[in-house]
């Protein structure tokens, strides 16, 4: 593999790694906020305040989907750069051509197994907590 391609792939991989790190960090913050707010709302004894938790989870879910969308777009760029010849490599980090793909849309990322298996049970748990 030539050196230019390798350097460009390293740049793209660095971005993909940061996106994955952001996903992990967001989930940690979301869990912390949900648990803290749940305890606070249960202490106050006002279960109707649990709707705030639903909004918090939805905001984090959308934000998480945004980072997953970016990560998937950069993975597409990585695949594209991998196939380029030495003369075609320009170190571009432009991912706009991949934004039109179904798999990189924010809404598709929200319902993907990666995020839905985390956020849907969280919302169900909030519903259960608010009932009791």
Buried (B, 14 or more C-beta within 10 A) or exposed (E): EEEBBEEBBEBBBEBBEBBEEBBEEBBEEBBEBBEEBBEEBBEEEEEEBBEBBBEBBEEBBBBBBBBBBBBBBBBBBBEBBEEBEEEEBEEEEEBEEBEEEEEBBBEBBBEBEBBBEBBEEBBEBBEEBBEE
